[in-house]
């Protein structure tokens, strides 16, 4: 698959190190075994060394070349604590930082912050919030980003051709509402937030070899419906064009107008996106999460993600229902983005 060819080339050109926050999980250990055998990246496993080695032995996994770091016995803990106190100045005490760094999700994130790892993959047992929260508090959003969002890259082979599409946000942002300051003034509209998701998802799509044609979705096409998310999606297109004037984006679209050339001729014949969209932006998490899973389960797409967007370092989240193959591929994606 072309997108993995690029990532593998990146990894072979510059070897990276990934930290896994759940070092005793059999799926993580299986993926680590394979990554190390193929010499794709360095691997750090978080956990008590005896427990990690026993879990590996029980599963028949070779992790001899992995580095195992225990948050409860890490020699450099005081350095991590001091750095986190500096980052969280006025928001967390030294004792609070020390307690959090005993947890592998915070510990692993701080290893990335300190440059001891290039990327992090978690979520095999942690919730999405438990992966994103330390990333926001420690690694933080990159310049120009006001929020963290996510996208899925979906791939299938159909009629002898490869098809790759992107969908966002399907995992992080529950809804897009105006943000107010203490005086009640709007400092960022919901449409501006959704526009940022659209721009970031297009960038992710481009990284994976997609020439993004972005459709902002709703249950309406060019004002055919009223209420709900229609105005939000319409306004997000306007705001996204301000953020990135070169971006090929349009909407609001119903899904059929976005993907069907025949429907597009009837509903929006002059659009440069309608009928040929490959990057889909959902106006709420319910639609996004349902949408990518329909594509996965009924459309025959392989789904990779959620890929977190807007952070200063590659930190990604696994589904708790993932298998070892998904961990392996998400590790390649995550380290390949470093």
PyMOL commands that set and color helices and strands:
alter all, ss='L'
color gray80, all
select helices_A, chain A and resi 2-13+26-37+49-59+77-87+94-101+104-113+128-139+190-207+230-243+255-259+261-267+285-297+324-336
alter helices_A, ss='H'
color red, helices_A
select strands_A, chain A and resi 16-20+41-46+67-69+119-122+149-158+161-168+179-180+186-188+214-217+249-253+279-281+302-309+314-317
alter strands_A, ss='S'
color yellow, strands_A
deselect
rebuild
show_as cartoon
